[in-house]
Every structure is written in C-alpha cells, then in structure tokens.
Amino acid sequence: MKAIVYQKYGSPDVLELKEVEKPVPKDDEVLVKVHAASINDWDWGLLQGTPFINRVENGFRKPRKYKILGCDIAGRIEAVGKNVKQFQPGDEVYGDLCMCGFGGFAEYVCARENVLALKPASMTFDEAAAIPQAAMLAVQGLRDIGQIQSGQKLLINGAGGGVGTFAVQLAKLEGVDDVTGVDSSGKLDMMRAMGFNHVIDYTKEDFTKNGLRYDLILDNKMSRSVFDYMRALSPNGVYVTTGGSMVRLLQALILGPLISMFSKKKIRLVILKPNKDLAYMNQLFETGKVKPVLDGPFKLSEAPEAMRYFGEGNHKGKVIITLEHNKET
Ligand SMILES: NC(=O)c1ccc[n+]([C@@H]2O[C@H](COP(=O)([O-])OP(=O)(O)OC[C@H]3O[C@@H](n4cnc5c(N)ncnc54)[C@H](OP(=O)(O)O)[C@@H]3O)[C@@H](O)[C@H]2O)c1
C-alpha cells in the first residue's frame, strides 16, 4: 500500500510517499481502508520532533514508534480481528488514532475498535476525518472543563483553525450569543460566516489590552502570558487552554492554583479524551447543528504540501487529505 513515511525529524520535506506493507489487524483490531484523514497540531509536532516531549514519545534521534503520521481518519472497514464485536467489514467509521499508533496518512491503517465510531451516511468521509480531535477538544474544553453557560461572553483565541470553528458552533447551541474570535486577518471573513459575533486580528490588536472582559476564554494558542489572560477575564471568569508552548503550559499549571486562591478566576487545562464525544457529534451533525470547515482537500501524494500549508498557519478549519479511492464511492 502507499503511505506517507518519515525517517527523520524535520520540515515537511522529510515526508516521502512510499510503498509499504499493508498492515494486518490483531485480534482486537480492524483494518480500515482510509478514505480521508485530517492534519492536527500533534502531527506537526511529531514531524518536527518538537516540543521535546514528542521525542520522548517517538524516539530521541529519529522517529521509531510512529513512522506514518495521521491520527484523524475516516474510512471503510475491510477486515476485522477475531475478538472484534462492534464492527464488520463494510462499516464506514471514523476516529482519532492518537492512542493507538497514528498511521492515518496511508491507504490502510489498523485500529482498535474502541477508538472508532460509525460514520453517519449523510456525513462525507472528508467531513468525518475533520471531526475527531478538534471537535473533542472543543466539546471537552467548552462543556466539560469550561462548563459553558447560556448568556456568557466567550472569547476563542486561535479561533480560525480546527478547534475554534467547531467551538463557535457548539457555543451557540449552548445559548452563548456573544462570541469573539481572535486570529489572523485572512481568516476573519470565514470566522464571521461561521457565527463569530466579533472578530479580532491578533496582528493588529491585543485583546488582553482593549479593556473588554470575558466570562470564558477558550485558548488554542497560549499566545499571551497567564497575567494577560487574567486581565481579560471577568471577576468570576474561567480560562481554558487546549494547548500551547511548554513554557506557557507550565506557567498555567503553576500559577493556576495560586490565582484561584486570591481571586474567583480559574485556569483550566484540557486533557484530551480522544473519541469520547463522537456519538454526540454524530447527533449534532445529523440534525444539521454542526458542520466542519474543510480546507483542501489534498491528495495523499500532496501530504508534504498539506503539512507545510498547515504549519504556516494558512489553513481555515481543518486541512483534509483525501485518498484516491474516496472518489470511487
Ligand atoms: N490538551 C490536549 O490534550 C491536546 C491534544 C491535542 C492537541 N492539543 C492542542 O490543541 C490545539 C489545537 O488547536 P487547533 O486544532 O484549532 O489548531 P489550528 O487548526 O492550528 O488553529 C490554531 C489557529 O491559531 C491561529 N494563531 C496562530 N498564532 C496566533 C496568535 N498569536 N493569536 C491568535 N491566534 C493565533 C492560527 O492561525 P495563523 O497561524 O494564521 O495566525 C490558527 O488559525 C493546539 O494547541 C494543540 O497543541 C491539545
């Protein structure tokens, strides 16, 4: 089968389209013919071997554990291991493989059945591939960690990518009608079209210095210091971050409990629970309440270009890689 393989850390130039052995499912796994995949920040970090934690996970000098990146996939089950109960060949599924070996940038991948959900018939493979990681971070960040409430004032930082474009739709469903999105100028029109009430171009304005206060901040970038974020929170406000640099994450971990001791403001980190809320997303999708924002699609052979595009931050919503056989369905 064809796959995008990498043998050393580096820029997207180290990604190669290669012929590799088709994987064989273990007893508790299914073999999925991949129709579409999407790119996540995690793929980007593993490609480069930064931050260093990615090398602890995947090999210090070169990639050892995961040589094929790609965690969000959608496809059709081709074979099942003998202990698989939930699925059968022909089922259309999708999910995030970050806890079972990545490998999605390929024609086939094996996955444990418990990381997959059935794809609704009305959802395309491209749409399904866009959902798993970004939508889970948005749902868990806003609902489970942020405990979003109707009538709140919400700001999403890094709002034009995967998480932000799901989060604004989810926030509206929770009765939050005042949503501000912060991102670069090229994404602001798309963000307005997705339902953001206010948009801020971070290259022109620092939202932590404009005097406005928010009840809930969902941050996908950690582009400001914890103290800046605290300034932008209302007195009982909650700051939730999905991720950012290690230094900023450590700062939030250390200062969070201290800040909560001296004020009613809270700092919370999202620890992704992969695939936990896919059934909920299916429901929202099937009732027309949520729609992924797709960028691309790129062919599998164009994966290096797609990764470069993602890494440069030019994408809107989710960058999709579509396999050739997706056209046959
Ligand atoms: N907590 C967990 O367990 C977990 C698991 C997986 C991933 N994550 C994290 O979750 C986040 C995923 O976010 P995502 O998928 O939405 O990423 P994304 O698609 O890359 O979107 C991030 C957006 O932020 C914008 N941006 C860049 N610099 C900015 C700045 N200084 N201020 C405001 N916006 C800025 C980018 O656009 P421009 O570059 O054009 O500005 C981009 O549109 C990442 O931080 C990732 O590391 C967390």
The ligand as a Tripos MOL2 file, in Angstrom:
@<TRIPOS>MOLECULE
LIG
   48    52     1     0     0
SMALL
NO_CHARGES

@<TRIPOS>ATOM
      1 N1         -4.8770   19.2460   25.5290 N.am      1 LIG1
      2 C1         -4.6730   18.1670   24.8160 C.2       1 LIG1
      3 O1         -4.7160   17.0320   25.3160 O.2       1 LIG1
      4 C2         -4.3720   18.3640   23.3560 C.ar      1 LIG1
      5 C3         -4.3450   17.3020   22.4570 C.ar      1 LIG1
      6 C4         -4.1220   17.5630   21.1180 C.ar      1 LIG1
      7 C5         -3.8910   18.8730   20.6880 C.ar      1 LIG1
      8 N2         -3.9090   19.8800   21.5970 N.ar      1 LIG1
      9 C6         -3.7100   21.3130   21.2420 C.3       1 LIG1
     10 O2         -4.9530   21.8310   20.8140 O.3       1 LIG1
     11 C7         -4.7160   22.9270   19.9300 C.3       1 LIG1
     12 C8         -5.3990   22.5950   18.6330 C.3       1 LIG1
     13 O3         -5.8900   23.7280   18.0310 O.3       1 LIG1
     14 P1         -6.4030   23.7060   16.5400 P.3       1 LIG1
     15 O4         -6.5540   22.3190   16.0590 O.co2     1 LIG1
     16 O5         -7.5340   24.6110   16.4270 O.co2     1 LIG1
     17 O6         -5.1220   24.3300   15.8200 O.3       1 LIG1
     18 P2         -5.0620   25.0840   14.4360 P.3       1 LIG1
     19 O7         -6.0090   24.4930   13.4650 O.co2     1 LIG1
     20 O8         -3.6200   25.1640   14.0730 O.co2     1 LIG1
     21 O9         -5.6160   26.5620   14.7820 O.3       1 LIG1
     22 C9         -4.9010   27.4680   15.5330 C.3       1 LIG1
     23 C10        -5.1810   28.8520   14.9900 C.3       1 LIG1
     24 O10        -4.4740   29.8030   15.7800 O.3       1 LIG1
     25 C11        -4.0190   30.8540   14.9360 C.3       1 LIG1
     26 N3         -2.9300   31.5790   15.5940 N.ar      1 LIG1
     27 C12        -1.5880   31.4500   15.4340 C.ar      1 LIG1
     28 N4         -0.9410   32.3250   16.2300 N.ar      1 LIG1
     29 C13        -1.8960   33.0040   16.9050 C.ar      1 LIG1
     30 C14        -1.8420   34.0520   17.8620 C.ar      1 LIG1
     31 N5         -0.6860   34.5580   18.2830 N.pl3     1 LIG1
     32 N6         -3.0050   34.5160   18.3560 N.ar      1 LIG1
     33 C15        -4.2030   34.0340   17.9340 C.ar      1 LIG1
     34 N7         -4.3040   33.0410   17.0020 N.ar      1 LIG1
     35 C16        -3.1760   32.5310   16.5070 C.ar      1 LIG1
     36 C17        -3.6150   30.1100   13.6770 C.3       1 LIG1
     37 O11        -3.6430   30.9600   12.5350 O.3       1 LIG1
     38 P3         -2.3820   31.8150   11.9840 P.3       1 LIG1
     39 O12        -1.1770   30.9410   12.1140 O.co2     1 LIG1
     40 O13        -2.7590   32.2010   10.5840 O.co2     1 LIG1
     41 O14        -2.2910   33.0040   12.8480 O.co2     1 LIG1
     42 C18        -4.7250   29.0730   13.5650 C.3       1 LIG1
     43 O15        -5.8030   29.5710   12.7910 O.3       1 LIG1
     44 C19        -3.2210   23.0240   19.7520 C.3       1 LIG1
     45 O16        -2.6920   23.9930   20.6200 O.3       1 LIG1
     46 C20        -2.7410   21.6280   20.1480 C.3       1 LIG1
     47 O17        -1.4180   21.6090   20.5860 O.3       1 LIG1
     48 C21        -4.1510   19.6350   22.9050 C.ar      1 LIG1
@<TRIPOS>BOND
     1     1     2 1
     2     2     3 2
     3     2     4 1
     4     4     5 ar
     5     4    48 ar
     6     5     6 ar
     7     6     7 ar
     8     7     8 ar
     9     8     9 1
    10     8    48 ar
    11     9    10 1
    12     9    46 1
    13    10    11 1
    14    11    12 1
    15    11    44 1
    16    12    13 1
    17    13    14 1
    18    14    15 2
    19    14    16 1
    20    14    17 1
    21    17    18 1
    22    18    19 2
    23    18    20 1
    24    18    21 1
    25    21    22 1
    26    22    23 1
    27    23    24 1
    28    23    42 1
    29    24    25 1
    30    25    26 1
    31    25    36 1
    32    26    27 ar
    33    26    35 ar
    34    27    28 ar
    35    28    29 ar
    36    29    30 ar
    37    29    35 ar
    38    30    31 1
    39    30    32 ar
    40    32    33 ar
    41    33    34 ar
    42    34    35 ar
    43    36    37 1
    44    36    42 1
    45    37    38 1
    46    38    39 2
    47    38    40 1
    48    38    41 1
    49    42    43 1
    50    44    45 1
    51    44    46 1
    52    46    47 1
@<TRIPOS>SUBSTRUCTURE
     1 LIG1         1 GROUP 0 **** ****
